[in-house]
Amino acid sequence: MISVTELRNGTKVEMDGGLWECLEYSHLKMGRGGAKVVTKFRNMETGSIVDRTFNSGEKLQDIFVEGKTMQYLYPDGEDYVFMDMETFDQIHLGKNIVSDAAKFMKENTEVEVAMYGDKPLSLTLPNQVILKIVETDPGVRGDTVSGGTKPAKLETGATVQVPLFVEQDTNIKVDTRTGLYLSRA
């Protein structure tokens, strides 16, 4: 159990029958009466966000979320199959957990999966991945580094903006957090 005054950004707790992550917190000292803690929580299972106000003496049940390194194997209908790198067990994760990360995942990509016991909560990709461009307009003579950009379709199906000089079948580095082109690989 932790006191609500010990909450910080990223603290994970169990309340109201669900698993929640603290996004924001602030302490308010009233002129009369006790202090209050105003917080914003995100449900780790559904993604919903709620605002809560606590009296300074209240306590919450903190939880331990373990990060496991897993390897993406293949899509299976609506799910994605991952293999635990330590035990070689395979698990299926739904679109609600994988979400936007699917745009930058190709087979054999290693990811970090946050687990609470045996329950997967979220998935984190590496900050940069190397992907191949499968479709883009051809470069034209005179295109320079300081020129504009054009859309390029990647091997995973995602579309990113690349400089005009980058051609089809080129491997590029993409920032998975922003979805932006970084450089040729």
KEKOLVEX-738323 format. One record per residue: residue in three letters; y, z, x of N, C-alpha, C, O, CB in turn. Coordinates in pm, whole numbers. Glycine has a CB too. Layout:
BEGIN
  residu     n_v     n_w     n_u    ca_v    ca_w    ca_u     c_v     c_w     c_u     o_v     o_w     o_u    cb_v    cb_w    cb_u
     ALA       Y       Z       X       Y       Z       X       Y       Z       X       Y       Z       X       Y       Z       X
...
//
This chain:
BEGIN
  residu     n_v     n_w     n_u    ca_v    ca_w    ca_u     c_v     c_w     c_u     o_v     o_w     o_u    cb_v    cb_w    cb_u
     MET    -118       0      84       0       0       0     124       0      89     131      70     190       0     122     -96
     ILE     223     -80      49     350     -81     120     462     -54      21     452     -87     -97     372    -216     194
     SER     567       7      71     684      32     -11     762     -98     -28     758    -183      60     774     142      52
     VAL     830    -115    -139     907    -237    -162    1023    -249     -62    1075    -358     -42     961    -240    -306
     THR    1063    -138       1    1168    -145     102    1117    -207     232    1197    -244     317    1223      -5     129
     GLU     985    -220     247     926    -281     366     899    -430     348     847    -494     439     797    -209     402
     LEU     934    -486     232     911    -629     209     996    -713     303    1111    -681     330     941    -665      63
     ARG     937    -821     352    1006    -918     436     966   -1057     389     869   -1071     315     973    -897     588
     ASN    1038   -1161     431    1000   -1298     397     860   -1325     452     833   -1300     570    1103   -1401     452
     GLY     772   -1378     368     636   -1409     411     536   -1298     384     416   -1320     402     637   -1440     555
     THR     581   -1179     343     488   -1071     312     406   -1110     190     460   -1160      91     564    -937     287
     LYS     275   -1087     197     186   -1125      88     134    -998      21      87    -905      87      67   -1212     139
     VAL     146    -996    -112     106    -878    -189      26    -919    -311      23   -1035    -351     231    -797    -232
     GLU     -40    -818    -369    -112    -838    -495     -39    -759    -602     -20    -638    -590    -263    -793    -483
     MET       2    -829    -708      68    -762    -822      45    -844    -948      27    -966    -941     221    -743    -796
     ASP      45    -779   -1059      25    -843   -1190    -102    -929   -1193    -106   -1031   -1261     146    -929   -1224
     GLY    -205    -887   -1121    -332    -959   -1123    -333   -1089   -1045    -426   -1168   -1059    -370    -988   -1263
     GLY    -231   -1114    -961    -225   -1238    -883    -186   -1211    -739    -151   -1099    -702    -127   -1335    -946
     LEU    -191   -1314    -658    -153   -1306    -518     -16   -1370    -501       5   -1485    -543    -259   -1374    -425
     TRP      79   -1297    -440     217   -1341    -434     269   -1334    -290     229   -1248    -213     305   -1257    -527
     GLU     360   -1426    -257     426   -1426    -126     575   -1405    -147     636   -1471    -232     399   -1559     -49
     CYS     634   -1313     -71     777   -1284     -82     856   -1397     -16     835   -1428     101     811   -1147     -16
     LEU     947   -1458     -91    1032   -1565     -39    1169   -1512       4    1223   -1554     106    1048   -1674    -143
     GLU    1224   -1420     -76    1356   -1362     -48    1356   -1217     -93    1283   -1179    -185    1470   -1442    -120
     TYR    1437   -1137     -28    1453    -998     -70    1593    -952     -33    1653   -1003      62    1345    -907      -4
     SER    1646    -856    -106    1772    -793     -70    1775    -653    -127    1722    -627    -235    1894    -877    -120
     HIS    1837    -563     -53    1850    -423     -94    1987    -404    -157    2088    -445    -100    1829    -326      26
     LEU    1990    -343    -275    2116    -316    -344    2131    -165    -358    2046     -98    -416    2121    -386    -484
     LYS    2239    -113    -307    2268      29    -323    2373      43    -430    2486      -4    -415    2316      95    -190
     MET    2336     107    -538    2427     126    -649    2520     244    -620    2485     332    -541    2349     149    -782
     GLY    2638     247    -683    2733     357    -664    2672     489    -707    2680     590    -636    2862     332    -742
     ARG    2613     487    -823    2540     604    -871    2395     564    -887    2365     449    -919    2599     658   -1007
     GLY    2308     654    -865    2166     623    -882    2103     571    -754    2167     562    -649    2148     523    -993
     GLY    1977     538    -765    1900     495    -648    1920     349    -614    1977     272    -691    1755     522    -670
     ALA    1871     314    -498    1879     176    -452    1775      91    -524    1674     142    -573    1860     168    -298
     LYS    1801     -37    -529    1708    -132    -590    1677    -241    -488    1758    -268    -398    1766    -193    -723
     VAL    1561    -304    -502    1522    -416    -418    1504    -537    -508    1419    -536    -597    1391    -385    -337
     VAL    1584    -641    -486    1578    -764    -564    1499    -865    -482    1532    -892    -367    1722    -819    -600
     THR    1394    -923    -542    1304   -1011    -468    1279   -1141    -542    1305   -1153    -662    1171    -940    -441
     LYS    1229   -1238    -467    1183   -1364    -525    1042   -1386    -469    1023   -1388    -347    1281   -1485    -491
     PHE     945   -1403    -558     805   -1420    -519     753   -1556    -564     793   -1608    -668     719   -1308    -579
     ARG     662   -1612    -483     590   -1735    -520     443   -1701    -537     382   -1639    -450     609   -1848    -412
     ASN     387   -1742    -652     245   -1721    -677     166   -1815    -586     188   -1936    -588     209   -1746    -827
     MET      75   -1760    -505       2   -1840    -407    -107   -1925    -469    -161   -2014    -403     -58   -1750    -302
     GLU    -140   -1900    -595    -245   -1977    -661    -187   -2088    -748    -241   -2199    -753    -332   -1886    -745
     THR     -76   -2059    -818     -20   -2157    -911     109   -2220    -858     147   -2328    -903       7   -2092   -1044
     GLY     176   -2154    -763     301   -2208    -709     424   -2169    -789     535   -2205    -751     292   -2356    -703
     SER     407   -2095    -898     524   -2056    -978     608   -1952    -903     555   -1875    -822     479   -2000   -1116
     ILE     738   -1950    -932     831   -1860    -863     893   -1767    -966     936   -1810   -1073     941   -1940    -786
     VAL     897   -1636    -933     956   -1536   -1023    1051   -1446    -945    1033   -1424    -825     845   -1452   -1092
     ASP    1152   -1395   -1015    1244   -1296    -960    1203   -1160   -1013    1176   -1145   -1132    1392   -1328    -996
     ARG    1198   -1060    -926    1161    -924    -967    1257    -824    -905    1303    -843    -793    1014    -891    -927
     THR    1287    -719    -978    1370    -610    -928    1286    -482    -931    1224    -451   -1032    1501    -593   -1012
     PHE    1285    -410    -819    1207    -286    -806    1299    -171    -773    1403    -190    -710    1097    -301    -698
     ASN    1260     -49    -816    1327      71    -768    1278      95    -626    1167      56    -592    1299     195    -860
     SER    1359     159    -543    1328     171    -400    1201     251    -372    1144     236    -263    1443     234    -329
     GLY    1155     333    -461    1036     414    -435     904     348    -473     798     404    -443    1047     542    -508
     GLU     907     232    -537     783     168    -584     700     116    -467     752      88    -359     816      53    -679
     LYS     569     103    -492     477      53    -390     399     -66    -445     374     -77    -565     381     167    -343
     LEU     360    -154    -353     280    -272    -387     156    -276    -298     157    -221    -188     363    -403    -372
     GLN      51    -341    -345     -72    -356    -265     -57    -477    -174     -48    -590    -222    -198    -370    -358
     ASP     -54    -453     -42     -45    -566      49    -184    -625      72    -285    -556      57      19    -524     184
     ILE    -189    -753     108    -317    -821     128    -317    -886     266    -212    -914     324    -342    -927      16
     PHE    -437    -910     317    -454    -977     446    -502   -1119     420    -608   -1140     361    -554    -900     538
     VAL    -423   -1215     463    -458   -1356     449    -496   -1408     587    -418   -1400     681    -339   -1440     386
     GLU    -619   -1460     597    -671   -1508     725    -654   -1659     735    -677   -1731     637    -820   -1470     742
     GLY    -614   -1706     851    -602   -1851     874    -727   -1902     941    -767   -1850    1046    -478   -1883     960
     LYS    -791   -2004     884    -912   -2064     942    -884   -2208     980    -821   -2282     905   -1031   -2055     844
     THR    -931   -2247    1098    -918   -2386    1141   -1031   -2466    1078   -1149   -2433    1095    -920   -2398    1295
     MET    -995   -2570    1006   -1094   -2655     941   -1065   -2801     972    -953   -2838    1008   -1095   -2632     788
     GLN   -1168   -2882     958   -1156   -3025     985   -1173   -3101     854   -1268   -3078     779   -1260   -3072    1090
     TYR   -1079   -3192     827   -1087   -3275     706   -1195   -3380     727   -1194   -3452     827    -949   -3343     675
     LEU   -1290   -3390     631   -1400   -3485     644   -1378   -3611     561   -1373   -3721     615   -1530   -3419     604
     TYR   -1365   -3595     428   -1353   -3713     341   -1308   -3670     202   -1323   -3554     164   -1487   -3790     333
     PRO   -1251   -3765     124   -1218   -3734     -15   -1344   -3743    -101   -1433   -3824     -74   -1108   -3830     -69
     ASP   -1349   -3661    -204   -1464   -3660    -295   -1412   -3653    -438   -1400   -3545    -495   -1562   -3540    -264
     GLY   -1381   -3768    -496   -1323   -3771    -630   -1185   -3709    -628   -1096   -3756    -557   -1415   -3698    -732
     GLU   -1166   -3603    -706   -1038   -3531    -712   -1025   -3428    -601    -917   -3374    -579   -1023   -3464    -847
     ASP   -1134   -3398    -530   -1134   -3296    -426   -1131   -3357    -287   -1146   -3478    -269   -1255   -3206    -440
     TYR   -1111   -3270    -189   -1115   -3307     -48   -1215   -3214      20   -1216   -3094      -7    -973   -3298      19
     VAL   -1298   -3268     109   -1403   -3190     174   -1358   -3154     315   -1316   -3240     392   -1538   -3268     177
     PHE   -1368   -3023     348   -1332   -2972     478   -1450   -2897     538   -1534   -2844     465   -1208   -2880     468
     MET   -1455   -2893     672   -1562   -2821     741   -1500   -2710     824   -1406   -2732     900   -1646   -2916     829
     ASP   -1555   -2588     809   -1514   -2474     889   -1558   -2500    1033   -1676   -2528    1057   -1575   -2341     834
     MET   -1467   -2491    1129   -1498   -2525    1268   -1585   -2420    1337   -1642   -2448    1443   -1370   -2543    1346
     GLU   -1596   -2299    1281   -1679   -2195    1341   -1819   -2194    1283   -1917   -2189    1357   -1614   -2060    1323
     THR   -1830   -2197    1150   -1961   -2184    1085   -2020   -2317    1041   -2137   -2323    1004   -1950   -2093     966
     PHE   -1941   -2424    1044   -1980   -2558    1002   -2013   -2565     853   -2078   -2659     808   -2100   -2604    1083
     ASP   -1968   -2465     775   -1982   -2471     630   -1880   -2570     575   -1770   -2584     628   -1962   -2329     566
     GLN   -1917   -2638     467   -1826   -2732     404   -1773   -2673     274   -1847   -2612     197   -1896   -2868     378
     ILE   -1641   -2692     252   -1582   -2646     127   -1503   -2760      65   -1457   -2850     135   -1490   -2522     150
     HIS   -1489   -2756     -67   -1412   -2855    -143   -1281   -2789    -183   -1281   -2682    -243   -1492   -2907    -269
     LEU   -1169   -2855    -151   -1038   -2807    -192    -978   -2907    -290    -983   -3028    -268    -945   -2787     -70
     GLY    -921   -2855    -397    -861   -2940    -500    -722   -2987    -462    -664   -2943    -363    -856   -2867    -631
     LYS    -669   -3078    -544    -534   -3132    -520    -428   -3025    -529    -322   -3038    -466    -504   -3243    -620
     ASN    -452   -2919    -606    -352   -2813    -618    -331   -2739    -486    -222   -2686    -463    -394   -2715    -727
     ILE    -431   -2734    -399    -418   -2669    -269    -371   -2768    -164    -283   -2736     -84    -551   -2605    -227
     VAL    -429   -2888    -163    -395   -2988     -61    -255   -3044     -87    -179   -3063       8    -499   -3102     -60
     SER    -221   -3071    -210     -90   -3122    -256     -39   -3238    -171    -109   -3338    -153      13   -3010    -255
     ASP      82   -3226    -118     146   -3336     -44      86   -3361      94     113   -3464     154     293   -3308     -29
     ALA       7   -3269     144     -53   -3286     278    -148   -3405     280    -174   -3460     387    -127   -3160     320
     ALA    -200   -3446     165    -296   -3557     159    -233   -3687     210    -305   -3776     256    -346   -3577      16
     LYS    -101   -3699     203     -34   -3821     249     -51   -3844     399     -46   -3958     445     114   -3816     215
     PHE     -71   -3737     475     -77   -3749     620    -212   -3708     680    -224   -3693     801      32   -3665     681
     MET    -314   -3689     596    -446   -3650     645    -536   -3772     659    -555   -3848     565    -511   -3548     552
     LYS    -592   -3789     779    -696   -3888     795    -821   -3813     840    -813   -3696     878    -655   -4000     898
     GLU    -935   -3879     836   -1059   -3811     869   -1051   -3749    1008    -991   -3805    1099   -1175   -3908     861
     ASN   -1114   -3633    1022   -1123   -3555    1146    -993   -3485    1185    -982   -3435    1297   -1167   -3644    1259
     THR    -894   -3481    1096    -772   -3406    1123    -801   -3258    1110    -862   -3214    1012    -657   -3448    1026
     GLU    -758   -3179    1209    -776   -3034    1202    -655   -2972    1132    -541   -3003    1164    -795   -2973    1343
     VAL    -683   -2885    1036    -579   -2819     957    -604   -2668     957    -712   -2622     994    -576   -2874     812
     GLU    -503   -2593     916    -514   -2449     903    -518   -2415     754    -426   -2450     680    -395   -2376     975
     VAL    -624   -2348     711    -639   -2310     570    -624   -2159     559    -697   -2084     624    -777   -2357     513
     ALA    -529   -2114     476    -509   -1972     451    -613   -1924     351    -623   -1978     240    -363   -1943     400
     MET    -691   -1823     389    -800   -1773     305    -776   -1625     272    -737   -1547     359    -937   -1792     375
     TYR    -799   -1588     147    -801   -1449     105    -944   -1419      64    -986   -1455     -46    -698   -1420     -13
     GLY   -1018   -1354     152   -1162   -1338     131   -1228   -1473     143   -1218   -1537     247   -1192   -1273      -8
     ASP   -1294   -1518      37   -1356   -1651      36   -1274   -1751     -43   -1319   -1863     -68   -1496   -1642     -22
     LYS   -1154   -1712     -83   -1073   -1798    -169    -965   -1869     -88    -879   -1803     -30   -1009   -1715    -282
     PRO    -967   -2004     -84    -861   -2077     -14    -731   -2074     -95    -732   -2092    -217    -904   -2223      13
     LEU    -618   -2051     -25    -489   -2041     -93    -396   -2158     -63    -333   -2212    -153    -422   -1912     -54
     SER    -388   -2196      64    -297   -2305     101    -348   -2374     226    -439   -2326     294    -153   -2251     125
     LEU    -287   -2489     255    -329   -2571     367    -205   -2609     449    -101   -2644     392    -404   -2699     319
     THR    -216   -2601     582    -105   -2636     670    -152   -2741     770    -249   -2720     842     -50   -2512     742
     LEU     -81   -2853     774    -110   -2961     869     -46   -2929    1004      44   -2846    1012     -60   -3097     816
     PRO     -92   -2997    1113     -17   -2988    1237     124   -3044    1215     144   -3123    1123     -89   -3065    1353
     ASN     221   -3003    1297     360   -3049    1278     375   -3199    1297     460   -3261    1234     451   -2977    1374
     GLN     291   -3258    1384     299   -3402    1409     159   -3462    1401      61   -3401    1445     362   -3431    1548
     VAL     150   -3581    1344      24   -3655    1343      52   -3797    1389     163   -3849    1374     -42   -3654    1200
     ILE     -52   -3859    1446     -41   -3998    1489    -115   -4084    1388    -234   -4066    1366     -98   -4019    1633
     LEU     -44   -4179    1327    -101   -4266    1225     -69   -4411    1257      29   -4441    1326     -48   -4228    1085
     LYS    -153   -4500    1206    -137   -4643    1232     -65   -4709    1115     -92   -4678     999    -275   -4709    1256
     ILE      26   -4800    1147      96   -4877    1044       5   -4992    1001     -38   -5070    1085     235   -4931    1096
     VAL     -25   -5002     872    -112   -5109     823     -34   -5220     756     -85   -5331     739    -214   -5053     726
     GLU      91   -5191     717     169   -5294     650     318   -5267     667     367   -5159     633     133   -5301     500
     THR     389   -5367     721     535   -5360     730     588   -5500     752     514   -5590     794     580   -5265     845
     ASP     714   -5520     726     776   -5651     749     778   -5679     899     792   -5585     978     920   -5657     690
     PRO     765   -5803     941     769   -5834    1084     908   -5812    1142    1009   -5822    1073     725   -5978    1108
     GLY     909   -5780    1272    1036   -5763    1342    1101   -5899    1365    1032   -6000    1380    1016   -5690    1476
     VAL    1232   -5900    1368    1308   -6024    1387    1379   -6014    1521    1423   -5906    1559    1409   -6048    1271
     ARG    1393   -6125    1592    1460   -6125    1720    1603   -6071    1701    1675   -6112    1610    1462   -6268    1782
     GLY    1640   -5980    1787    1771   -5919    1777    1766   -5779    1720    1866   -5707    1723    1860   -6005    1691
     ASP    1648   -5737    1666    1636   -5600    1617    1644   -5504    1735    1576   -5524    1836    1503   -5580    1538
     THR    1725   -5401    1725    1744   -5308    1836    1712   -5168    1791    1692   -5140    1673    1886   -5316    1891
     VAL    1709   -5080    1889    1680   -4940    1861    1786   -4880    1769    1754   -4797    1684    1672   -4860    1992
     SER    1911   -4920    1786    2019   -4860    1708    2037   -4929    1572    2132   -4899    1500    2148   -4867    1786
     GLY    1946   -5020    1537    1957   -5091    1411    1916   -5007    1292    1911   -4884    1301    1874   -5216    1415
     GLY    1886   -5073    1181    1849   -5004    1059    1702   -4965    1056    1635   -4958    1159    1880   -5091     940
     THR    1655   -4941     935    1514   -4903     916    1451   -4991     810    1520   -5059     734    1500   -4753     878
     LYS    1318   -4987     807    1242   -5061     706    1124   -4975     665    1081   -4889     743    1195   -5200     760
     PRO    1068   -4995     544     951   -4916     503     825   -4966     572     809   -5086     597     934   -4922     351
     ALA     736   -4872     604     608   -4905     664     499   -4824     595     512   -4703     579     609   -4879     818
     LYS     391   -4892     555     278   -4824     491     180   -4782     599     143   -4862     685     209   -4916     386
     LEU     137   -4655     595      47   -4601     695     -98   -4608     648    -124   -4636     531      84   -4456     727
     GLU    -191   -4584     739    -333   -4591     708    -377   -4491     601    -481   -4511     538    -413   -4570     832
     THR    -301   -4384     580    -335   -4285     478    -277   -4320     342    -307   -4253     243    -286   -4148     521
     GLY    -193   -4424     335    -132   -4465     209      12   -4420     197      82   -4465     106    -211   -4410      95
     ALA      59   -4332     286     198   -4285     282     292   -4395     329     252   -4483     406     217   -4158     368
     THR     416   -4390     285     518   -4485     328     630   -4407     396     682   -4311     340     572   -4568     208
     VAL     666   -4451     517     775   -4387     592     873   -4494     636     838   -4612     645     721   -4308     714
     GLN     995   -4454     663    1097   -4544     716    1086   -4549     868    1085   -4444     933    1241   -4499     672
     VAL    1077   -4669     925    1065   -4686    1070    1176   -4779    1117    1232   -4855    1037     924   -4742    1109
     PRO    1210   -4775    1248    1310   -4869    1300    1263   -5013    1288    1143   -5038    1277    1342   -4837    1447
     LEU    1356   -5106    1289    1324   -5247    1267    1232   -5306    1374    1159   -5400    1345    1451   -5327    1262
     PHE    1234   -5252    1496    1154   -5309    1604    1006   -5269    1599     925   -5329    1670    1211   -5267    1736
     VAL     969   -5170    1516     829   -5125    1507     750   -5226    1425     793   -5266    1317     819   -4983    1444
     GLU     635   -5268    1479     556   -5372    1415     427   -5318    1353     389   -5203    1375     522   -5480    1516
     GLN     362   -5402    1276     234   -5369    1214     131   -5342    1323     141   -5396    1433     187   -5484    1120
     ASP      30   -5258    1293     -79   -5218    1383     -30   -5131    1499    -101   -5117    1598    -149   -5340    1437
     THR      90   -5074    1488     142   -4982    1589     109   -4840    1547     120   -4806    1429     295   -5001    1607
     ASN      70   -4756    1643      50   -4614    1616     182   -4542    1632     253   -4562    1732     -57   -4552    1710
     ILE     217   -4459    1535     343   -4385    1539     319   -4236    1517     218   -4196    1459     442   -4440    1434
     LYS     414   -4154    1565     411   -4010    1539     497   -3984    1415     608   -4036    1403     463   -3928    1663
     VAL     444   -3902    1324     515   -3868    1201     524   -3715    1191     425   -3646    1216     444   -3929    1075
     ASP     641   -3663    1156     658   -3520    1132     605   -3490     992     658   -3541     893     810   -3478    1146
     THR     500   -3408     983     436   -3382     853     521   -3291     765     501   -3290     643     299   -3319     874
     ARG     614   -3216     821     698   -3127     739     804   -3204     664     836   -3171     550     764   -3021     827
     THR     859   -3310     728     968   -3387     666     926   -3525     624     993   -3588     542    1083   -3397     760
     GLY     814   -3577     679     771   -3713     649     852   -3819     721     854   -3934     678     779   -3738     502
     LEU     918   -3783     831    1002   -3876     905     931   -3931    1028     849   -3864    1089    1131   -3809     946
     TYR     966   -4055    1063     919   -4121    1185     978   -4048    1305    1097   -4016    1305     958   -4272    1188
     LEU     895   -4020    1408     946   -3956    1529     954   -4053    1646    1057   -4065    1711     858   -3838    1566
     SER     841   -4123    1672     840   -4217    1784     711   -4300    1777     622   -4275    1696     851   -4141    1921
     ARG     704   -4400    1866     579   -4473    1880     484   -4386    1963     528   -4308    2048     601   -4614    1947
     ALA     356   -4400    1937     258   -4318    2011     183   -4403    2111      96   -4353    2182     159   -4249    1913
//
